[in-house]
Amino acid sequence: MSETLVNEVLRRKAQAGREEQQARVMSPARALRLALSRAADELFELALTVSGVQCEQLGQDSMLRTVDDGMLLVVLDGPQGSVGAVAVDLSVLAGIIEQQTMGCVLKATPQARVPTATDAALISSFVDMVLASVADNLGPEEGRMTAGFHFGARLESKRHLSLLVEAADFQVLRAQLDLNNGAKRGEFVLVCPVRSEQQDGPADDAHE
């Protein structure tokens, strides 16, 4: 009877351990959601919430259709020459810059304009922190999606992006953002190449 009781206790502990481990497993969508909110808060004291994240694996042509030339396009430099991208629409871009320069996000709709290199520089730390946080949130295996990637440079158009990317497939995460309780809303798009096992070798760790 005592042995049966001990076995039951051990079984319950093992089950609890498995459940705890499963609870720590995080999807890319949730990892990005947490990373965006954390980076906005820690860097700019900006209240940013994510209303939804769409996660898809897309070929090159389909990936390019998820961004447009009206957005700020940034190339991401990754391990062993791999290339990713971030796209931020004008509303989100304006809100982040307003928070940095004025300490608040205005409710006014931003005027249509072409994003500049200065705009890109003002969000470079935000992009880098989001990438690092996504990798941390996902852990050493799944985190390779963004591990070793960092802000590169502004791109003038998605045509330039099409000339830079080489991967056949991409993990595309499209997040809908709400800044300062609805003062501004918009989209943040993260594009990461789906890398081969050869690319996910020891050289990645050295780069990181």
Stockholm file with secondary structure:
# STOCKHOLM 1.0

chainA/1-208         MSETLVNEVLRRKAQAGREEQQARVMSPARALRLALSRAADELFELALTVSGVQCEQLGQDSMLRTVDDGMLLVVLDGPQGSVGAVAVDLSVLAGIIEQQTMGCVLKATPQARVPTATDAALISSFVDMVLASVADNLGPEEGRMTAGFHFGARLESKRHLSLLVEAADFQVLRAQLDLNNGAKRGEFVLVCPVRSEQQDGPADDAHE
#=GR chainA/1-208 SS CHHHHHHHHHHHHHHHHHHHHHHHCCCHHHHHHHHHHHHHHHHHCCCEEEEEEEEEEEEHHHHHTTCCTTSEEEEEECGGGCEEEEEECHHHHHHHHHHHHHSSCCCSCCCCCCCCHHHHHHHHHHHHHHHHHHHHHHHHHHGGGTTTCEEEEEESCHHHHHHHCCCSEEEEEEEEEEETTTTEEEEEEEEEECCCTTTTSHHHHHHC
#=GC SS_cons         CHHHHHHHHHHHHHHHHHHHHHHHCCCHHHHHHHHHHHHHHHHHCCCEEEEEEEEEEEEHHHHHTTCCTTSEEEEEECGGGCEEEEEECHHHHHHHHHHHHHSSCCCSCCCCCCCCHHHHHHHHHHHHHHHHHHHHHHHHHHGGGTTTCEEEEEESCHHHHHHHCCCSEEEEEEEEEEETTTTEEEEEEEEEECCCTTTTSHHHHHHC
//
